[in-house]
Amino acid sequence: MCIQEYEKISGQLVNFDKSLIYFSGNVDLETQQQVGRILWVRISNNPEKYLGLPTMVGRRKKHAFVDIKERCV
Protein backbone atom coordinates (compact mmCIF):
# COMPACT_ATOMS: atom_id res chain seq x y z
CA MET A 1 0.00 0.00 0.00
CA CYS A 2 1.31 3.47 -0.83
CA ILE A 3 0.77 4.83 2.70
CA GLN A 4 2.90 2.05 4.18
CA GLU A 5 5.57 2.75 1.57
CA TYR A 6 5.51 6.43 2.51
CA GLU A 7 5.91 5.56 6.19
CA LYS A 8 8.81 3.25 5.42
CA ILE A 9 10.67 5.76 3.24
CA SER A 10 9.99 8.89 5.32
CA GLY A 11 10.23 7.37 8.79
CA GLN A 12 6.95 9.11 9.64
CA LEU A 13 3.76 7.37 10.70
CA VAL A 14 0.31 8.36 9.49
CA ASN A 15 -2.10 8.97 12.38
CA PHE A 16 -5.31 7.47 11.06
CA ASP A 17 -7.27 8.77 14.07
CA LYS A 18 -6.58 12.31 12.84
CA SER A 19 -6.79 11.57 9.11
CA LEU A 20 -9.77 12.68 7.02
CA ILE A 21 -10.54 12.69 3.33
CA TYR A 22 -12.77 15.24 1.64
CA PHE A 23 -14.50 14.76 -1.71
CA SER A 24 -16.19 17.23 -4.00
CA GLY A 25 -19.92 16.92 -4.48
CA ASN A 26 -19.31 15.22 -7.83
CA VAL A 27 -18.10 11.99 -6.20
CA ASP A 28 -20.89 9.54 -5.39
CA LEU A 29 -21.22 8.20 -1.86
CA GLU A 30 -20.34 4.61 -2.77
CA THR A 31 -17.03 5.69 -4.31
CA GLN A 32 -16.26 7.87 -1.29
CA GLN A 33 -16.85 4.93 1.05
CA GLN A 34 -14.70 2.60 -1.04
CA VAL A 35 -11.79 5.04 -1.05
CA GLY A 36 -12.19 5.62 2.69
CA ARG A 37 -12.01 1.88 3.35
CA ILE A 38 -8.97 1.43 1.11
CA LEU A 39 -7.07 4.31 2.73
CA TRP A 40 -8.35 3.57 6.27
CA VAL A 41 -9.50 7.15 6.78
CA ARG A 42 -12.75 8.80 7.76
CA ILE A 43 -14.76 10.82 5.27
CA SER A 44 -15.47 14.46 6.03
CA ASN A 45 -18.43 16.27 4.51
CA ASN A 46 -17.07 19.73 5.26
CA PRO A 47 -13.60 20.04 6.76
CA GLU A 48 -13.57 23.56 8.16
CA LYS A 49 -9.93 23.75 9.21
CA TYR A 50 -6.62 22.02 8.61
CA LEU A 51 -3.68 22.83 10.87
CA GLY A 52 -5.73 25.72 12.25
CA LEU A 53 -6.30 27.29 8.84
CA PRO A 54 -9.55 27.37 6.87
CA THR A 55 -9.61 24.77 4.11
CA MET A 56 -12.14 26.55 1.94
CA VAL A 57 -11.88 30.29 1.38
CA GLY A 58 -14.64 31.87 -0.64
CA ARG A 59 -15.22 35.48 -1.56
CA ARG A 60 -15.14 36.65 2.06
CA LYS A 61 -11.39 36.19 2.56
CA LYS A 62 -11.05 38.74 5.37
CA HIS A 63 -13.80 36.97 7.32
CA ALA A 64 -12.17 33.56 6.85
CA PHE A 65 -8.94 34.66 8.54
CA VAL A 66 -10.29 36.90 11.35
CA ASP A 67 -9.60 34.37 14.13
CA ILE A 68 -6.01 33.88 12.95
CA LYS A 69 -5.42 37.63 12.92
CA GLU A 70 -6.83 37.91 16.46
CA ARG A 71 -4.48 35.18 17.72
CA CYS A 72 -1.45 36.98 16.26
CA VAL A 73 -2.24 40.41 17.71
N, C-alpha and C positions, 0 to 999 in steps of 0.2 A: 504494500500500500504506500502511496506517495507520502502520507503524513509520517509514517514510520521511517521512511527513507530520509525525510527532512530531519527528524529527530536524531537519527544516527549520524548524519553528516554535520549538523549544526551543533550537536551536543545540548540542544534545548528540548524541553518536553512541552507538548501541547496540553494545556489544561482544558479538558473537555467540559468540566463543570462551568467554565467561564466562556466557552466557545458558543457562538451563535452563527447562523447563516440567514441572510436576508435575500429574498427573491423579489423581482419586480412582479407587478400584477399580471404580466403576460405568461407566467409559468403556472401551469395547473397544479392543483393540490397534490395529486398523486405523484407527480414528478418531484415536487418539493420534498415529500415524505421519503421517497426513494433515495434522493441525494442525502437527506439528513441521516438516514439509516446507514448508508455507505460510509459517510464521513464521521459518524458517531457524534453529531452535533445537533443541538436544538434549533428549531426554526423560529425566527422572530418575524412577527407581522409588521412591526414598526420600531426598529431600533432607534431610540432617540439620541443616544450618546455613545461614543466610543472613545475610550481614554479621556473622558471628561469633555470631549468636544462634540458638538452636534454633527450627526451623520448626514442629515439632509438640510441644506440651506436653500430656502426659496428666495423670493423677492425681498423679504424683510430681513436682510443680512444684519443690520444693526441690532434688531430684536433678538436674533439667534445667538449673538455673542455677548449680550448684556451681563449675564451671570459671570462669565469669564473676566470681563472688564472689572466688575465689582470685586472679584477675588484678587486682582492684581493691584488695585488702588489701596 
